[in-house]
Amino acid sequence: MNTEGFEKLKAYTDTLLYLLINAYARLLFLRPMMVNETLISRVDAEGGQQGFQQLRNILYWDFINELVKICDDKGDRTPSIRRLTKDIEDPSLRNLLEEKYMAVRSGFDDENEWKIEYRKILDRIGENTEKLLISTAYPGYKTIRDSLIAHTDLRKTGSEYLRLNIQPLGLKHGDELEVLNLVTTIVDDLNLAIRSASFSWSLFLEPEVKTVCKFWKIAQIEPNGSDKQYPWTPFGALRKNGSF
């Protein structure tokens, strides 16, 4: 790969991180509408349930749309995890990336250990991407995105033409957090492998949480006070009790 191609790969990785940051911003704004009883009770008392529910559904599916785009947008000029993972499977590109990664670490006493660690990062990207794309939840979200969000497919059922029924997909609230966790791990590794860079989720999320709480006039987002665990394995604490 020439210099121009390498720079394009870095730009795609940077854009993928940008898209993920935006997805987190959407989810944080939505999250209190799902779990914060103080907010939900206040809206109920004010008689705003119907509009609140409509807005919640719009924001939820908008977040899902963004998440699917990050994973597998098929546009020729559109960055996605699938595209970048496929690109770095090329042996010559892997060698070039390793050279770039090691160039900033030349002279270190433990160069061989850095090289071994870098190869582990590349392997982990491939393994986690495969895990993501064949997971139970992601294909379901992609089907919804392709057939109900980005497009509206009508399917013949008996004598009727109906929109996609999502019930057989077996999705439940909280599955998107599992997908988000894995997506974050992959994007962080891509950022490290291709750009030799890392992103501080804590510096981003802490002010975002404060902004969301101020907007909704709540003390915290999560019902169990786990806001301080942002970032974690993102939303990891919530997966244990299935509170989403």
C-alpha positions as CSV (number, residue, x, y, z in Angstrom):
1,M,0.0,0.0,0.0
2,N,1.3,3.4,-1.0
3,T,1.5,6.5,1.3
4,E,-1.8,7.8,0.0
5,G,-3.6,4.5,0.7
6,F,-2.1,4.4,4.2
7,E,-3.3,7.9,4.9
8,K,-6.8,7.0,3.6
9,L,-6.8,4.0,6.0
10,K,-5.9,6.3,8.9
11,A,-8.7,8.8,7.9
12,Y,-11.2,5.9,7.8
13,T,-10.2,4.8,11.3
14,D,-10.4,8.4,12.6
15,T,-13.9,8.7,11.1
16,L,-15.0,5.4,12.6
17,L,-14.0,6.6,16.0
18,Y,-15.9,9.9,15.4
19,L,-19.0,7.9,14.5
20,L,-18.7,5.8,17.6
21,I,-18.4,8.9,19.8
22,N,-21.6,10.3,18.2
23,A,-23.3,7.0,18.9
24,Y,-22.4,7.2,22.6
25,A,-23.7,10.8,22.7
26,R,-27.0,9.6,21.3
27,L,-27.2,6.7,23.7
28,L,-26.4,8.8,26.8
29,F,-29.2,11.3,25.9
30,L,-31.6,8.4,25.4
31,R,-30.5,6.3,28.4
32,P,-32.5,8.3,31.1
33,M,-35.7,7.9,29.0
34,M,-35.2,4.1,29.4
35,V,-34.2,3.7,33.0
36,N,-34.4,6.8,35.1
37,E,-37.6,6.5,37.2
38,T,-37.4,10.1,38.4
39,L,-37.6,11.4,34.8
40,I,-40.2,8.9,33.7
41,S,-42.4,9.6,36.7
42,R,-42.2,13.3,36.2
43,V,-43.2,12.9,32.5
44,D,-46.1,10.7,33.5
45,A,-47.3,13.2,36.1
46,E,-47.2,16.0,33.5
47,G,-49.2,13.9,31.0
48,G,-46.5,13.7,28.4
49,Q,-46.3,10.0,28.1
50,Q,-47.3,9.7,24.5
51,G,-44.8,12.3,23.1
52,F,-42.1,11.0,25.4
53,Q,-42.6,7.4,24.1
54,Q,-42.5,8.6,20.5
55,L,-39.3,10.5,21.1
56,R,-37.7,7.6,23.0
57,N,-38.5,5.2,20.1
58,I,-37.1,7.7,17.5
59,L,-33.9,8.1,19.5
60,Y,-33.5,4.4,20.1
61,W,-33.8,3.3,16.5
62,D,-31.6,6.3,15.4
63,F,-28.9,4.9,17.8
64,I,-29.3,1.4,16.3
65,N,-29.0,2.8,12.8
66,E,-25.7,4.5,13.8
67,L,-24.4,1.3,15.4
68,V,-25.1,-0.8,12.3
69,K,-23.4,1.8,10.1
70,I,-20.3,1.6,12.2
71,C,-20.2,-2.2,11.9
72,D,-21.0,-2.8,8.3
73,D,-21.9,0.1,6.0
74,K,-21.3,-1.1,2.4
75,G,-20.6,2.2,0.7
76,D,-17.4,2.4,-1.3
77,R,-16.3,5.5,0.5
78,T,-17.9,4.7,3.9
79,P,-15.7,3.5,6.8
80,S,-16.9,0.4,8.7
81,I,-15.5,-2.3,11.0
82,R,-16.0,-4.9,8.4
83,R,-14.2,-2.9,5.7
84,L,-11.2,-2.0,7.8
85,T,-10.8,-5.5,9.2
86,K,-10.8,-6.9,5.7
87,D,-8.2,-4.3,4.6
88,I,-5.8,-5.2,7.4
89,E,-6.0,-8.9,6.5
90,D,-3.7,-8.2,3.5
91,P,-0.2,-9.5,4.5
92,S,1.7,-6.6,2.9
93,L,-0.5,-4.1,4.7
94,R,-0.1,-5.8,8.0
95,N,3.7,-5.6,7.5
96,L,3.5,-1.9,6.7
97,L,1.3,-1.2,9.7
98,E,3.7,-3.1,11.9
99,E,6.6,-1.0,10.6
100,K,4.7,2.2,11.2
101,Y,3.7,1.0,14.7
102,M,7.3,0.0,15.6
103,A,8.9,3.1,14.1
104,V,7.7,5.2,17.0
105,R,9.1,2.6,19.4
106,S,12.5,2.1,17.9
107,G,15.3,2.0,20.4
108,F,13.2,0.5,23.1
109,D,14.8,-2.4,25.0
110,D,11.8,-4.5,24.6
111,E,11.1,-4.0,20.9
112,N,10.3,-7.7,20.4
113,E,7.7,-7.6,23.1
114,W,6.1,-4.6,21.4
115,K,6.0,-6.5,18.1
116,I,4.4,-9.5,19.7
117,E,1.8,-7.3,21.4
118,Y,1.1,-5.6,18.1
119,R,0.4,-8.9,16.4
120,K,-1.9,-9.8,19.2
121,I,-3.9,-6.6,18.6
122,L,-4.3,-7.4,14.9
123,D,-5.4,-11.0,15.8
124,R,-7.8,-9.7,18.4
125,I,-9.4,-7.3,15.9
126,G,-10.1,-10.2,13.5
127,E,-11.5,-12.5,16.3
128,N,-13.7,-9.8,17.8
129,T,-15.0,-8.7,14.4
130,E,-16.0,-12.3,13.5
131,K,-17.6,-12.6,16.9
132,L,-19.6,-9.4,16.3
133,L,-20.8,-10.2,12.8
134,I,-22.0,-13.7,13.8
135,S,-23.5,-12.8,17.2
136,T,-27.2,-13.3,17.9
137,A,-28.0,-9.6,18.2
138,Y,-26.1,-7.8,15.5
139,P,-27.6,-9.6,12.5
140,G,-31.1,-8.8,13.9
141,Y,-30.3,-5.1,14.2
142,K,-28.9,-5.1,10.7
143,T,-32.1,-6.7,9.4
144,I,-34.1,-4.0,11.2
145,R,-31.9,-1.3,9.9
146,D,-32.0,-2.6,6.3
147,S,-35.7,-3.4,6.2
148,L,-37.4,-0.8,8.5
149,I,-35.0,2.1,9.1
150,A,-33.0,2.8,6.0
151,H,-35.6,1.2,3.8
152,T,-39.2,-0.1,4.3
153,D,-39.6,-3.6,2.9
154,L,-43.1,-5.1,2.5
155,R,-43.3,-8.9,2.7
156,K,-46.3,-10.9,1.6
157,T,-47.9,-12.9,4.4
158,G,-50.9,-14.8,3.1
159,S,-52.9,-12.3,1.1
160,E,-51.4,-9.3,2.8
161,Y,-48.3,-7.2,2.3
162,L,-46.9,-6.4,5.8
163,R,-43.8,-4.6,7.2
164,L,-41.1,-6.7,8.8
165,N,-42.2,-8.4,12.0
166,I,-39.2,-8.0,14.4
167,Q,-40.5,-10.4,17.1
168,P,-39.0,-13.5,15.5
169,L,-35.6,-11.8,15.5
170,G,-35.5,-12.5,19.3
171,L,-34.0,-9.2,20.3
172,K,-34.4,-7.6,23.7
173,H,-33.4,-4.4,25.3
174,G,-29.8,-4.7,26.5
175,D,-28.6,-6.6,23.4
176,E,-27.5,-3.3,21.9
177,L,-25.2,-2.7,24.9
178,E,-23.5,-6.0,24.2
179,V,-23.0,-5.0,20.6
180,L,-21.7,-1.6,21.7
181,N,-19.2,-3.1,24.1
182,L,-17.7,-5.2,21.3
183,V,-17.8,-2.4,18.8
184,T,-15.9,-0.2,21.2
185,T,-13.2,-2.8,21.8
186,I,-12.7,-3.3,18.1
187,V,-12.6,0.5,17.2
188,D,-10.2,1.1,20.1
189,D,-7.9,-1.6,18.7
190,L,-8.2,-0.3,15.1
191,N,-7.3,3.1,16.4
192,L,-4.2,1.7,18.1
193,A,-3.1,-0.6,15.3
194,I,-3.6,1.9,12.4
195,R,-3.1,5.3,14.0
196,S,-1.0,4.4,17.0
197,A,-3.4,6.4,19.0
198,S,-5.9,5.9,21.9
199,F,-9.0,7.7,23.0
200,S,-9.8,8.7,26.5
201,W,-13.4,7.7,27.0
202,S,-13.5,9.0,30.6
203,L,-12.6,12.5,29.4
204,F,-15.4,12.4,26.8
205,L,-18.1,10.7,28.9
206,E,-17.8,12.6,32.2
207,P,-18.9,16.0,30.8
208,E,-21.4,14.3,28.5
209,V,-23.1,12.6,31.5
210,K,-23.2,16.0,33.3
211,T,-24.8,17.6,30.2
212,V,-27.4,14.9,29.9
213,C,-28.3,15.2,33.6
214,K,-28.6,19.0,33.4
215,F,-30.9,18.8,30.4
216,W,-33.2,16.2,31.9
217,K,-33.0,17.8,35.4
218,I,-31.9,14.6,37.1
219,A,-29.1,13.8,39.6
220,Q,-27.8,10.8,37.7
221,I,-28.6,8.7,34.6
222,E,-28.6,5.2,36.0
223,P,-31.0,4.0,38.7
224,N,-28.2,2.2,40.6
225,G,-25.8,5.2,40.7
226,S,-23.4,3.5,38.3
227,D,-22.7,6.8,36.3
228,K,-19.3,6.8,37.9
229,Q,-18.5,3.6,36.2
230,Y,-18.5,5.4,32.8
231,P,-16.4,4.3,31.0
232,W,-16.1,0.8,32.0
233,T,-16.3,-2.0,29.6
234,P,-19.0,0.5,28.5
235,F,-22.2,-0.3,30.3
236,G,-20.7,-3.4,31.6
237,A,-22.1,-3.1,35.1
238,L,-25.6,-2.9,33.7
239,R,-25.3,-6.1,31.7
240,K,-25.0,-8.1,34.9
241,N,-28.5,-7.1,36.2
242,G,-30.2,-6.7,32.8
243,S,-31.5,-3.3,33.8
244,F,-31.8,-1.9,30.3
